[in-house]
């Protein structure tokens, strides 16, 4: 797919507001996204688009020009302490 069509949906499954500032999403070993100061409400979702764009309360943009999800097998979300919060395996 094209970068402007690729997106990752992240859901806060807790009952607490999470400030994602400094959290990281790794796509394989070669791609890393660092979250800006962003509040994710309880049970809320945010869509992280691979492409460039303007962030808003429901959408963040990684800023990459090319699609990457077909190149990686795993996505890992880390909190600001570097602890694994979630891992998602993609189909090869």
PyMOL Python script that loads the backbone (N, CA, C, O; Angstrom):
from pymol import cmd

cmd.read_pdbstr("""\
ATOM      1  N   UNK A   1       0.816  -1.190   0.000  1.00  0.00           N
ATOM      2  CA  UNK A   1       0.000   0.000   0.000  1.00  0.00           C
ATOM      3  C   UNK A   1       0.855   1.248   0.000  1.00  0.00           C
ATOM      4  O   UNK A   1       2.071   1.185   0.183  1.00  0.00           O
ATOM      5  N   UNK A   2       0.225   2.352  -0.202  1.00  0.00           N
ATOM      6  CA  UNK A   2       0.908   3.639  -0.183  1.00  0.00           C
ATOM      7  C   UNK A   2       0.919   4.185   1.238  1.00  0.00           C
ATOM      8  O   UNK A   2       0.046   3.860   2.043  1.00  0.00           O
ATOM      9  N   UNK A   3       1.902   5.009   1.540  1.00  0.00           N
ATOM     10  CA  UNK A   3       2.063   5.517   2.906  1.00  0.00           C
ATOM     11  C   UNK A   3       0.820   6.251   3.389  1.00  0.00           C
ATOM     12  O   UNK A   3       0.487   6.171   4.572  1.00  0.00           O
ATOM     13  N   UNK A   4       0.123   6.965   2.504  1.00  0.00           N
ATOM     14  CA  UNK A   4      -1.044   7.725   2.951  1.00  0.00           C
ATOM     15  C   UNK A   4      -2.242   6.836   3.257  1.00  0.00           C
ATOM     16  O   UNK A   4      -3.249   7.316   3.777  1.00  0.00           O
ATOM     17  N   UNK A   5      -2.148   5.560   2.945  1.00  0.00           N
ATOM     18  CA  UNK A   5      -3.225   4.621   3.257  1.00  0.00           C
ATOM     19  C   UNK A   5      -2.900   3.760   4.470  1.00  0.00           C
ATOM     20  O   UNK A   5      -3.794   3.137   5.043  1.00  0.00           O
ATOM     21  N   UNK A   6      -1.650   3.719   4.862  1.00  0.00           N
ATOM     22  CA  UNK A   6      -1.257   2.882   5.992  1.00  0.00           C
ATOM     23  C   UNK A   6      -1.505   3.607   7.306  1.00  0.00           C
ATOM     24  O   UNK A   6      -1.210   4.793   7.451  1.00  0.00           O
ATOM     25  N   UNK A   7      -2.055   2.863   8.261  1.00  0.00           N
ATOM     26  CA  UNK A   7      -2.334   3.443   9.569  1.00  0.00           C
ATOM     27  C   UNK A   7      -2.311   2.353  10.630  1.00  0.00           C
ATOM     28  O   UNK A   7      -2.562   1.180  10.352  1.00  0.00           O
ATOM     29  N   UNK A   8      -2.007   2.767  11.840  1.00  0.00           N
ATOM     30  CA  UNK A   8      -2.005   1.886  13.000  1.00  0.00           C
ATOM     31  C   UNK A   8      -2.974   2.494  14.003  1.00  0.00           C
ATOM     32  O   UNK A   8      -2.873   3.677  14.329  1.00  0.00           O
ATOM     33  N   UNK A   9      -3.903   1.698  14.487  1.00  0.00           N
ATOM     34  CA  UNK A   9      -4.878   2.186  15.461  1.00  0.00           C
ATOM     35  C   UNK A   9      -4.437   1.733  16.848  1.00  0.00           C
ATOM     36  O   UNK A   9      -4.192   0.550  17.083  1.00  0.00           O
ATOM     37  N   UNK A  10      -4.342   2.691  17.756  1.00  0.00           N
ATOM     38  CA  UNK A  10      -3.917   2.411  19.125  1.00  0.00           C
ATOM     39  C   UNK A  10      -5.077   2.741  20.057  1.00  0.00           C
ATOM     40  O   UNK A  10      -5.649   3.829  19.999  1.00  0.00           O
ATOM     41  N   UNK A  11      -5.413   1.780  20.917  1.00  0.00           N
ATOM     42  CA  UNK A  11      -6.527   1.953  21.853  1.00  0.00           C
ATOM     43  C   UNK A  11      -6.013   1.922  23.292  1.00  0.00           C
ATOM     44  O   UNK A  11      -5.171   1.098  23.651  1.00  0.00           O
ATOM     45  N   UNK A  12      -6.534   2.832  24.101  1.00  0.00           N
ATOM     46  CA  UNK A  12      -6.256   2.833  25.533  1.00  0.00           C
ATOM     47  C   UNK A  12      -7.294   1.927  26.191  1.00  0.00           C
ATOM     48  O   UNK A  12      -8.453   2.316  26.331  1.00  0.00           O
ATOM     49  N   UNK A  13      -6.893   0.740  26.590  1.00  0.00           N
ATOM     50  CA  UNK A  13      -7.831  -0.222  27.171  1.00  0.00           C
ATOM     51  C   UNK A  13      -7.980  -0.055  28.680  1.00  0.00           C
ATOM     52  O   UNK A  13      -8.674  -0.839  29.328  1.00  0.00           O
ATOM     53  N   UNK A  14      -7.329   0.967  29.243  1.00  0.00           N
ATOM     54  CA  UNK A  14      -7.410   1.198  30.690  1.00  0.00           C
ATOM     55  C   UNK A  14      -8.501   2.217  31.001  1.00  0.00           C
ATOM     56  O   UNK A  14      -9.138   2.766  30.102  1.00  0.00           O
ATOM     57  N   UNK A  15      -8.696   2.453  32.283  1.00  0.00           N
ATOM     58  CA  UNK A  15      -9.658   3.464  32.736  1.00  0.00           C
ATOM     59  C   UNK A  15      -8.946   4.751  33.142  1.00  0.00           C
ATOM     60  O   UNK A  15      -9.521   5.592  33.833  1.00  0.00           O
ATOM     61  N   UNK A  16      -7.687   4.901  32.710  1.00  0.00           N
ATOM     62  CA  UNK A  16      -6.900   6.088  33.042  1.00  0.00           C
ATOM     63  C   UNK A  16      -6.530   6.845  31.776  1.00  0.00           C
ATOM     64  O   UNK A  16      -6.314   6.246  30.722  1.00  0.00           O
ATOM     65  N   UNK A  17      -6.459   8.174  31.891  1.00  0.00           N
ATOM     66  CA  UNK A  17      -5.936   8.988  30.801  1.00  0.00           C
ATOM     67  C   UNK A  17      -4.440   8.712  30.703  1.00  0.00           C
ATOM     68  O   UNK A  17      -3.746   8.687  31.720  1.00  0.00           O
ATOM     69  N   UNK A  18      -3.944   8.508  29.496  1.00  0.00           N
ATOM     70  CA  UNK A  18      -2.515   8.257  29.281  1.00  0.00           C
ATOM     71  C   UNK A  18      -1.918   9.403  28.474  1.00  0.00           C
ATOM     72  O   UNK A  18      -2.414   9.740  27.399  1.00  0.00           O
ATOM     73  N   UNK A  19      -0.852   9.999  29.000  1.00  0.00           N
ATOM     74  CA  UNK A  19      -0.105  10.973  28.214  1.00  0.00           C
ATOM     75  C   UNK A  19       0.978  10.188  27.487  1.00  0.00           C
ATOM     76  O   UNK A  19       1.874   9.628  28.118  1.00  0.00           O
ATOM     77  N   UNK A  20       0.898  10.148  26.174  1.00  0.00           N
ATOM     78  CA  UNK A  20       1.813   9.337  25.379  1.00  0.00           C
ATOM     79  C   UNK A  20       3.141  10.031  25.085  1.00  0.00           C
ATOM     80  O   UNK A  20       3.971   9.479  24.363  1.00  0.00           O
ATOM     81  N   UNK A  21       3.357  11.215  25.624  1.00  0.00           N
ATOM     82  CA  UNK A  21       4.616  11.937  25.377  1.00  0.00           C
ATOM     83  C   UNK A  21       5.806  11.057  25.723  1.00  0.00           C
ATOM     84  O   UNK A  21       5.918  10.561  26.844  1.00  0.00           O
ATOM     85  N   UNK A  22       6.694  10.867  24.755  1.00  0.00           N
ATOM     86  CA  UNK A  22       7.890  10.073  24.969  1.00  0.00           C
ATOM     87  C   UNK A  22       7.703   8.583  24.769  1.00  0.00           C
ATOM     88  O   UNK A  22       8.682   7.836  24.779  1.00  0.00           O
ATOM     89  N   UNK A  23       6.462   8.128  24.586  1.00  0.00           N
ATOM     90  CA  UNK A  23       6.244   6.720  24.266  1.00  0.00           C
ATOM     91  C   UNK A  23       6.793   6.474  22.866  1.00  0.00           C
ATOM     92  O   UNK A  23       6.905   7.404  22.067  1.00  0.00           O
ATOM     93  N   UNK A  24       7.135   5.221  22.567  1.00  0.00           N
ATOM     94  CA  UNK A  24       7.691   4.895  21.253  1.00  0.00           C
ATOM     95  C   UNK A  24       6.976   3.700  20.646  1.00  0.00           C
ATOM     96  O   UNK A  24       6.570   2.769  21.341  1.00  0.00           O
ATOM     97  N   UNK A  25       6.837   3.756  19.340  1.00  0.00           N
ATOM     98  CA  UNK A  25       6.331   2.619  18.584  1.00  0.00           C
ATOM     99  C   UNK A  25       7.443   2.190  17.645  1.00  0.00           C
ATOM    100  O   UNK A  25       7.920   2.979  16.829  1.00  0.00           O
ATOM    101  N   UNK A  26       7.853   0.939  17.764  1.00  0.00           N
ATOM    102  CA  UNK A  26       8.873   0.399  16.872  1.00  0.00           C
ATOM    103  C   UNK A  26       8.210  -0.539  15.887  1.00  0.00           C
ATOM    104  O   UNK A  26       7.400  -1.390  16.255  1.00  0.00           O
ATOM    105  N   UNK A  27       8.570  -0.365  14.633  1.00  0.00           N
ATOM    106  CA  UNK A  27       8.110  -1.248  13.559  1.00  0.00           C
ATOM    107  C   UNK A  27       9.343  -1.986  13.073  1.00  0.00           C
ATOM    108  O   UNK A  27      10.156  -1.441  12.327  1.00  0.00           O
ATOM    109  N   UNK A  28       9.471  -3.239  13.508  1.00  0.00           N
ATOM    110  CA  UNK A  28      10.707  -3.955  13.224  1.00  0.00           C
ATOM    111  C   UNK A  28      11.851  -3.261  13.946  1.00  0.00           C
ATOM    112  O   UNK A  28      11.628  -2.535  14.915  1.00  0.00           O
ATOM    113  N   UNK A  29      13.063  -3.480  13.482  1.00  0.00           N
ATOM    114  CA  UNK A  29      14.227  -2.859  14.119  1.00  0.00           C
ATOM    115  C   UNK A  29      14.574  -1.515  13.492  1.00  0.00           C
ATOM    116  O   UNK A  29      15.312  -0.726  14.082  1.00  0.00           O
ATOM    117  N   UNK A  30      14.040  -1.249  12.293  1.00  0.00           N
ATOM    118  CA  UNK A  30      14.513  -0.087  11.545  1.00  0.00           C
ATOM    119  C   UNK A  30      13.642   1.167  11.641  1.00  0.00           C
ATOM    120  O   UNK A  30      14.093   2.243  11.250  1.00  0.00           O
ATOM    121  N   UNK A  31      12.416   1.065  12.143  1.00  0.00           N
ATOM    122  CA  UNK A  31      11.530   2.231  12.173  1.00  0.00           C
ATOM    123  C   UNK A  31      11.070   2.502  13.599  1.00  0.00           C
ATOM    124  O   UNK A  31      10.628   1.596  14.306  1.00  0.00           O
ATOM    125  N   UNK A  32      11.181   3.767  14.009  1.00  0.00           N
ATOM    126  CA  UNK A  32      10.780   4.143  15.359  1.00  0.00           C
ATOM    127  C   UNK A  32      10.017   5.468  15.313  1.00  0.00           C
ATOM    128  O   UNK A  32      10.462   6.429  14.685  1.00  0.00           O
ATOM    129  N   UNK A  33       8.871   5.506  15.981  1.00  0.00           N
ATOM    130  CA  UNK A  33       8.077   6.726  16.101  1.00  0.00           C
ATOM    131  C   UNK A  33       8.033   7.108  17.572  1.00  0.00           C
ATOM    132  O   UNK A  33       7.726   6.273  18.423  1.00  0.00           O
ATOM    133  N   UNK A  34       8.340   8.373  17.879  1.00  0.00           N
ATOM    134  CA  UNK A  34       8.252   8.879  19.245  1.00  0.00           C
ATOM    135  C   UNK A  34       7.015   9.767  19.330  1.00  0.00           C
ATOM    136  O   UNK A  34       6.869  10.722  18.567  1.00  0.00           O
ATOM    137  N   UNK A  35       6.134   9.443  20.259  1.00  0.00           N
ATOM    138  CA  UNK A  35       4.883  10.183  20.396  1.00  0.00           C
ATOM    139  C   UNK A  35       5.123  11.578  20.961  1.00  0.00           C
ATOM    140  O   UNK A  35       5.965  11.764  21.839  1.00  0.00           O
ATOM    141  N   UNK A  36       4.377  12.557  20.450  1.00  0.00           N
ATOM    142  CA  UNK A  36       4.425  13.907  21.011  1.00  0.00           C
ATOM    143  C   UNK A  36       3.598  13.945  22.299  1.00  0.00           C
ATOM    144  O   UNK A  36       3.059  12.924  22.727  1.00  0.00           O
ATOM    145  N   UNK A  37       3.502  15.108  22.902  1.00  0.00           N
ATOM    146  CA  UNK A  37       2.630  15.303  24.057  1.00  0.00           C
ATOM    147  C   UNK A  37       1.197  15.085  23.572  1.00  0.00           C
ATOM    148  O   UNK A  37       0.654  15.908  22.835  1.00  0.00           O
ATOM    149  N   UNK A  38       0.595  13.983  23.983  1.00  0.00           N
ATOM    150  CA  UNK A  38      -0.714  13.595  23.449  1.00  0.00           C
ATOM    151  C   UNK A  38      -1.479  12.819  24.510  1.00  0.00           C
ATOM    152  O   UNK A  38      -0.976  11.828  25.039  1.00  0.00           O
ATOM    153  N   UNK A  39      -2.693  13.264  24.824  1.00  0.00           N
ATOM    154  CA  UNK A  39      -3.522  12.572  25.809  1.00  0.00           C
ATOM    155  C   UNK A  39      -4.434  11.568  25.114  1.00  0.00           C
ATOM    156  O   UNK A  39      -5.160  11.911  24.181  1.00  0.00           O
ATOM    157  N   UNK A  40      -4.384  10.324  25.583  1.00  0.00           N
ATOM    158  CA  UNK A  40      -5.269   9.276  25.078  1.00  0.00           C
ATOM    159  C   UNK A  40      -6.219   8.917  26.215  1.00  0.00           C
ATOM    160  O   UNK A  40      -5.806   8.388  27.248  1.00  0.00           O
ATOM    161  N   UNK A  41      -7.483   9.211  26.006  1.00  0.00           N
ATOM    162  CA  UNK A  41      -8.503   9.060  27.038  1.00  0.00           C
ATOM    163  C   UNK A  41      -8.838   7.596  27.276  1.00  0.00           C
ATOM    164  O   UNK A  41      -8.571   6.756  26.417  1.00  0.00           O
ATOM    165  N   UNK A  42      -9.424   7.273  28.441  1.00  0.00           N
ATOM    166  CA  UNK A  42      -9.824   5.891  28.734  1.00  0.00           C
ATOM    167  C   UNK A  42     -10.705   5.331  27.619  1.00  0.00           C
ATOM    168  O   UNK A  42     -11.669   5.965  27.192  1.00  0.00           O
ATOM    169  N   UNK A  43     -10.357   4.143  27.161  1.00  0.00           N
ATOM    170  CA  UNK A  43     -11.057   3.458  26.077  1.00  0.00           C
ATOM    171  C   UNK A  43     -11.011   4.240  24.757  1.00  0.00           C
ATOM    172  O   UNK A  43     -11.720   3.901  23.809  1.00  0.00           O
ATOM    173  N   UNK A  44     -10.189   5.270  24.699  1.00  0.00           N
ATOM    174  CA  UNK A  44     -10.067   6.085  23.491  1.00  0.00           C
ATOM    175  C   UNK A  44      -9.133   5.450  22.477  1.00  0.00           C
ATOM    176  O   UNK A  44      -8.349   4.557  22.800  1.00  0.00           O
ATOM    177  N   UNK A  45      -9.234   5.929  21.247  1.00  0.00           N
ATOM    178  CA  UNK A  45      -8.339   5.452  20.194  1.00  0.00           C
ATOM    179  C   UNK A  45      -7.685   6.636  19.492  1.00  0.00           C
ATOM    180  O   UNK A  45      -8.227   7.741  19.455  1.00  0.00           O
ATOM    181  N   UNK A  46      -6.516   6.375  18.943  1.00  0.00           N
ATOM    182  CA  UNK A  46      -5.839   7.340  18.082  1.00  0.00           C
ATOM    183  C   UNK A  46      -5.338   6.564  16.872  1.00  0.00           C
ATOM    184  O   UNK A  46      -4.872   5.431  16.993  1.00  0.00           O
ATOM    185  N   UNK A  47      -5.440   7.184  15.719  1.00  0.00           N
ATOM    186  CA  UNK A  47      -4.940   6.575  14.494  1.00  0.00           C
ATOM    187  C   UNK A  47      -3.607   7.214  14.153  1.00  0.00           C
ATOM    188  O   UNK A  47      -3.505   8.431  14.000  1.00  0.00           O
ATOM    189  N   UNK A  48      -2.582   6.373  14.035  1.00  0.00           N
ATOM    190  CA  UNK A  48      -1.245   6.838  13.654  1.00  0.00           C
ATOM    191  C   UNK A  48      -1.051   6.528  12.177  1.00  0.00           C
ATOM    192  O   UNK A  48      -0.859   5.375  11.793  1.00  0.00           O
ATOM    193  N   UNK A  49      -1.104   7.572  11.355  1.00  0.00           N
ATOM    194  CA  UNK A  49      -0.895   7.407   9.919  1.00  0.00           C
ATOM    195  C   UNK A  49       0.595   7.381   9.630  1.00  0.00           C
ATOM    196  O   UNK A  49       1.363   8.130  10.235  1.00  0.00           O
ATOM    197  N   UNK A  50       1.002   6.530   8.716  1.00  0.00           N
ATOM    198  CA  UNK A  50       2.410   6.406   8.353  1.00  0.00           C
ATOM    199  C   UNK A  50       2.892   7.662   7.626  1.00  0.00           C
ATOM    200  O   UNK A  50       4.051   8.053   7.765  1.00  0.00           O
ATOM    201  N   UNK A  51       2.024   8.280   6.868  1.00  0.00           N
ATOM    202  CA  UNK A  51       2.359   9.418   6.011  1.00  0.00           C
ATOM    203  C   UNK A  51       2.526  10.724   6.790  1.00  0.00           C
ATOM    204  O   UNK A  51       2.173  10.802   7.967  1.00  0.00           O
ATOM    205  N   UNK A  52       3.066  11.745   6.123  1.00  0.00           N
ATOM    206  CA  UNK A  52       3.094  13.083   6.717  1.00  0.00           C
ATOM    207  C   UNK A  52       1.676  13.639   6.819  1.00  0.00           C
ATOM    208  O   UNK A  52       0.776  13.190   6.109  1.00  0.00           O
ATOM    209  N   UNK A  53       1.485  14.598   7.686  1.00  0.00           N
ATOM    210  CA  UNK A  53       0.184  15.242   7.821  1.00  0.00           C
ATOM    211  C   UNK A  53       0.156  16.058   9.094  1.00  0.00           C
ATOM    212  O   UNK A  53       1.139  16.124   9.833  1.00  0.00           O
ATOM    213  N   UNK A  54      -0.982  16.676   9.340  1.00  0.00           N
ATOM    214  CA  UNK A  54      -1.144  17.508  10.515  1.00  0.00           C
ATOM    215  C   UNK A  54      -1.804  16.704  11.624  1.00  0.00           C
ATOM    216  O   UNK A  54      -2.867  16.118  11.423  1.00  0.00           O
ATOM    217  N   UNK A  55      -1.175  16.675  12.793  1.00  0.00           N
ATOM    218  CA  UNK A  55      -1.752  15.963  13.929  1.00  0.00           C
ATOM    219  C   UNK A  55      -2.991  16.691  14.433  1.00  0.00           C
ATOM    220  O   UNK A  55      -3.083  17.915  14.343  1.00  0.00           O
ATOM    221  N   UNK A  56      -3.939  15.929  14.964  1.00  0.00           N
ATOM    222  CA  UNK A  56      -5.128  16.488  15.595  1.00  0.00           C
ATOM    223  C   UNK A  56      -5.529  15.543  16.725  1.00  0.00           C
ATOM    224  O   UNK A  56      -4.855  14.532  16.922  1.00  0.00           O
ATOM    225  N   UNK A  57      -6.592  15.821  17.475  1.00  0.00           N
ATOM    226  CA  UNK A  57      -6.917  14.988  18.637  1.00  0.00           C
ATOM    227  C   UNK A  57      -7.194  13.507  18.348  1.00  0.00           C
ATOM    228  O   UNK A  57      -7.141  12.695  19.271  1.00  0.00           O
ATOM    229  N   UNK A  58      -7.483  13.139  17.118  1.00  0.00           N
ATOM    230  CA  UNK A  58      -7.747  11.738  16.810  1.00  0.00           C
ATOM    231  C   UNK A  58      -6.756  11.105  15.864  1.00  0.00           C
ATOM    232  O   UNK A  58      -6.816   9.904  15.600  1.00  0.00           O
ATOM    233  N   UNK A  59      -5.830  11.921  15.346  1.00  0.00           N
ATOM    234  CA  UNK A  59      -4.896  11.422  14.338  1.00  0.00           C
ATOM    235  C   UNK A  59      -3.489  11.964  14.589  1.00  0.00           C
ATOM    236  O   UNK A  59      -3.296  13.150  14.856  1.00  0.00           O
ATOM    237  N   UNK A  60      -2.524  11.066  14.496  1.00  0.00           N
ATOM    238  CA  UNK A  60      -1.117  11.448  14.526  1.00  0.00           C
ATOM    239  C   UNK A  60      -0.494  10.995  13.216  1.00  0.00           C
ATOM    240  O   UNK A  60      -1.016  10.098  12.554  1.00  0.00           O
ATOM    241  N   UNK A  61       0.621  11.613  12.840  1.00  0.00           N
ATOM    242  CA  UNK A  61       1.285  11.279  11.571  1.00  0.00           C
ATOM    243  C   UNK A  61       2.764  11.005  11.805  1.00  0.00           C
ATOM    244  O   UNK A  61       3.476  11.806  12.410  1.00  0.00           O
ATOM    245  N   UNK A  62       3.205   9.855  11.313  1.00  0.00           N
ATOM    246  CA  UNK A  62       4.595   9.421  11.465  1.00  0.00           C
ATOM    247  C   UNK A  62       5.511  10.280  10.604  1.00  0.00           C
ATOM    248  O   UNK A  62       6.631  10.590  11.009  1.00  0.00           O
ATOM    249  N   UNK A  63       5.041  10.668   9.414  1.00  0.00           N
ATOM    250  CA  UNK A  63       5.825  11.535   8.541  1.00  0.00           C
ATOM    251  C   UNK A  63       6.662  10.815   7.505  1.00  0.00           C
ATOM    252  O   UNK A  63       7.528  11.426   6.879  1.00  0.00           O
ATOM    253  N   UNK A  64       6.420   9.525   7.310  1.00  0.00           N
ATOM    254  CA  UNK A  64       7.186   8.771   6.319  1.00  0.00           C
ATOM    255  C   UNK A  64       6.566   8.915   4.936  1.00  0.00           C
ATOM    256  O   UNK A  64       5.346   9.020   4.805  1.00  0.00           O
ATOM    257  N   UNK A  65       7.400   8.919   3.914  1.00  0.00           N
ATOM    258  CA  UNK A  65       6.933   9.080   2.537  1.00  0.00           C
ATOM    259  C   UNK A  65       6.565   7.753   1.880  1.00  0.00           C
ATOM    260  O   UNK A  65       5.801   7.726   0.915  1.00  0.00           O
ATOM    261  N   UNK A  66       7.107   6.656   2.400  1.00  0.00           N
ATOM    262  CA  UNK A  66       6.886   5.338   1.800  1.00  0.00           C
ATOM    263  C   UNK A  66       6.168   4.426   2.790  1.00  0.00           C
ATOM    264  O   UNK A  66       6.343   4.568   4.001  1.00  0.00           O
ATOM    265  N   UNK A  67       5.364   3.495   2.290  1.00  0.00           N
ATOM    266  CA  UNK A  67       4.728   2.528   3.183  1.00  0.00           C
ATOM    267  C   UNK A  67       5.783   1.626   3.823  1.00  0.00           C
ATOM    268  O   UNK A  67       6.821   1.351   3.221  1.00  0.00           O
ATOM    269  N   UNK A  68       5.512   1.173   5.040  1.00  0.00           N
ATOM    270  CA  UNK A  68       6.492   0.320   5.734  1.00  0.00           C
ATOM    271  C   UNK A  68       5.896  -0.971   6.284  1.00  0.00           C
ATOM    272  O   UNK A  68       6.632  -1.921   6.550  1.00  0.00           O
ATOM    273  N   UNK A  69       4.587  -1.023   6.458  1.00  0.00           N
ATOM    274  CA  UNK A  69       4.007  -2.149   7.182  1.00  0.00           C
ATOM    275  C   UNK A  69       4.223  -3.484   6.482  1.00  0.00           C
ATOM    276  O   UNK A  69       4.211  -4.532   7.129  1.00  0.00           O
ATOM    277  N   UNK A  70       4.420  -3.457   5.173  1.00  0.00           N
ATOM    278  CA  UNK A  70       4.703  -4.706   4.461  1.00  0.00           C
ATOM    279  C   UNK A  70       6.145  -5.170   4.685  1.00  0.00           C
ATOM    280  O   UNK A  70       6.497  -6.297   4.335  1.00  0.00           O
ATOM    281  N   UNK A  71       6.970  -4.309   5.263  1.00  0.00           N
ATOM    282  CA  UNK A  71       8.386  -4.621   5.481  1.00  0.00           C
ATOM    283  C   UNK A  71       8.677  -5.177   6.875  1.00  0.00           C
ATOM    284  O   UNK A  71       9.766  -5.695   7.122  1.00  0.00           O
ATOM    285  N   UNK A  72       7.707  -5.069   7.785  1.00  0.00           N
ATOM    286  CA  UNK A  72       7.953  -5.468   9.170  1.00  0.00           C
ATOM    287  C   UNK A  72       7.000  -6.584   9.596  1.00  0.00           C
ATOM    288  O   UNK A  72       5.929  -6.762   9.016  1.00  0.00           O
ATOM    289  N   UNK A  73       7.407  -7.315  10.601  1.00  0.00           N
ATOM    290  CA  UNK A  73       6.582  -8.420  11.103  1.00  0.00           C
ATOM    291  C   UNK A  73       6.002  -8.140  12.478  1.00  0.00           C
ATOM    292  O   UNK A  73       5.111  -8.854  12.940  1.00  0.00           O
ATOM    293  N   UNK A  74       6.512  -7.089  13.141  1.00  0.00           N
ATOM    294  CA  UNK A  74       6.073  -6.850  14.508  1.00  0.00           C
ATOM    295  C   UNK A  74       6.078  -5.359  14.827  1.00  0.00           C
ATOM    296  O   UNK A  74       6.973  -4.623  14.412  1.00  0.00           O
ATOM    297  N   UNK A  75       5.058  -4.929  15.572  1.00  0.00           N
ATOM    298  CA  UNK A  75       4.978  -3.575  16.103  1.00  0.00           C
ATOM    299  C   UNK A  75       5.050  -3.683  17.618  1.00  0.00           C
ATOM    300  O   UNK A  75       4.358  -4.507  18.217  1.00  0.00           O
ATOM    301  N   UNK A  76       5.886  -2.852  18.242  1.00  0.00           N
ATOM    302  CA  UNK A  76       6.013  -2.876  19.695  1.00  0.00           C
ATOM    303  C   UNK A  76       5.842  -1.460  20.228  1.00  0.00           C
ATOM    304  O   UNK A  76       6.486  -0.524  19.756  1.00  0.00           O
ATOM    305  N   UNK A  77       4.966  -1.317  21.215  1.00  0.00           N
ATOM    306  CA  UNK A  77       4.709  -0.034  21.857  1.00  0.00           C
ATOM    307  C   UNK A  77       5.396  -0.023  23.218  1.00  0.00           C
ATOM    308  O   UNK A  77       5.200  -0.923  24.034  1.00  0.00           O
ATOM    309  N   UNK A  78       6.212   1.020  23.452  1.00  0.00           N
ATOM    310  CA  UNK A  78       6.947   1.177  24.709  1.00  0.00           C
ATOM    311  C   UNK A  78       6.480   2.443  25.420  1.00  0.00           C
ATOM    312  O   UNK A  78       6.219   3.459  24.775  1.00  0.00           O
ATOM    313  N   UNK A  79       6.374   2.384  26.750  1.00  0.00           N
ATOM    314  CA  UNK A  79       6.083   3.609  27.491  1.00  0.00           C
ATOM    315  C   UNK A  79       7.368   4.422  27.632  1.00  0.00           C
ATOM    316  O   UNK A  79       8.425   4.004  27.159  1.00  0.00           O
ATOM    317  N   UNK A  80       7.276   5.578  28.279  1.00  0.00           N
ATOM    318  CA  UNK A  80       8.453   6.459  28.351  1.00  0.00           C
ATOM    319  C   UNK A  80       9.573   5.878  29.202  1.00  0.00           C
ATOM    320  O   UNK A  80      10.705   6.357  29.139  1.00  0.00           O
ATOM    321  N   UNK A  81       9.276   4.853  29.996  1.00  0.00           N
ATOM    322  CA  UNK A  81      10.315   4.172  30.782  1.00  0.00           C
ATOM    323  C   UNK A  81      11.002   3.075  29.979  1.00  0.00           C
ATOM    324  O   UNK A  81      11.951   2.454  30.458  1.00  0.00           O
ATOM    325  N   UNK A  82      10.526   2.834  28.755  1.00  0.00           N
ATOM    326  CA  UNK A  82      11.108   1.793  27.924  1.00  0.00           C
ATOM    327  C   UNK A  82      10.513   0.413  28.151  1.00  0.00           C
ATOM    328  O   UNK A  82      11.038  -0.584  27.654  1.00  0.00           O
ATOM    329  N   UNK A  83       9.415   0.355  28.903  1.00  0.00           N
ATOM    330  CA  UNK A  83       8.749  -0.920  29.172  1.00  0.00           C
ATOM    331  C   UNK A  83       7.783  -1.244  28.041  1.00  0.00           C
ATOM    332  O   UNK A  83       7.102  -0.359  27.522  1.00  0.00           O
ATOM    333  N   UNK A  84       7.726  -2.518  27.662  1.00  0.00           N
ATOM    334  CA  UNK A  84       6.809  -2.939  26.602  1.00  0.00           C
ATOM    335  C   UNK A  84       5.375  -2.853  27.115  1.00  0.00           C
ATOM    336  O   UNK A  84       5.039  -3.439  28.145  1.00  0.00           O
ATOM    337  N   UNK A  85       4.539  -2.121  26.393  1.00  0.00           N
ATOM    338  CA  UNK A  85       3.127  -1.982  26.726  1.00  0.00           C
ATOM    339  C   UNK A  85       2.304  -2.963  25.898  1.00  0.00           C
ATOM    340  O   UNK A  85       1.351  -3.565  26.392  1.00  0.00           O
ATOM    341  N   UNK A  86       2.687  -3.115  24.627  1.00  0.00           N
ATOM    342  CA  UNK A  86       1.932  -3.986  23.730  1.00  0.00           C
ATOM    343  C   UNK A  86       2.807  -4.402  22.554  1.00  0.00           C
ATOM    344  O   UNK A  86       3.690  -3.661  22.122  1.00  0.00           O
ATOM    345  N   UNK A  87       2.546  -5.591  22.051  1.00  0.00           N
ATOM    346  CA  UNK A  87       3.218  -6.089  20.854  1.00  0.00           C
ATOM    347  C   UNK A  87       2.163  -6.649  19.917  1.00  0.00           C
ATOM    348  O   UNK A  87       1.242  -7.343  20.350  1.00  0.00           O
ATOM    349  N   UNK A  88       2.298  -6.346  18.637  1.00  0.00           N
ATOM    350  CA  UNK A  88       1.362  -6.838  17.629  1.00  0.00           C
ATOM    351  C   UNK A  88       2.166  -7.451  16.491  1.00  0.00           C
ATOM    352  O   UNK A  88       3.052  -6.807  15.929  1.00  0.00           O
ATOM    353  N   UNK A  89       1.856  -8.681  16.160  1.00  0.00           N
ATOM    354  CA  UNK A  89       2.546  -9.362  15.057  1.00  0.00           C
ATOM    355  C   UNK A  89       1.719  -9.237  13.784  1.00  0.00           C
ATOM    356  O   UNK A  89       0.519  -9.509  13.771  1.00  0.00           O
ATOM    357  N   UNK A  90       2.391  -8.820  12.716  1.00  0.00           N
ATOM    358  CA  UNK A  90       1.734  -8.692  11.418  1.00  0.00           C
ATOM    359  C   UNK A  90       1.916  -9.981  10.636  1.00  0.00           C
ATOM    360  O   UNK A  90       2.875 -10.720  10.855  1.00  0.00           O
ATOM    361  N   UNK A  91       1.003 -10.242   9.735  1.00  0.00           N
ATOM    362  CA  UNK A  91       1.139 -11.408   8.862  1.00  0.00           C
ATOM    363  C   UNK A  91       2.286 -11.179   7.897  1.00  0.00           C
ATOM    364  O   UNK A  91       2.449 -10.076   7.375  1.00  0.00           O
ATOM    365  N   UNK A  92       3.096 -12.226   7.651  1.00  0.00           N
ATOM    366  CA  UNK A  92       4.226 -12.071   6.717  1.00  0.00           C
ATOM    367  C   UNK A  92       3.744 -11.882   5.289  1.00  0.00           C
ATOM    368  O   UNK A  92       4.557 -11.737   4.377  1.00  0.00           O
TER     369      UNK A  92
END
""", "prot")
cmd.dss("prot")
cmd.show_as("cartoon", "prot")
cmd.util.cbc("prot")
cmd.orient("prot")
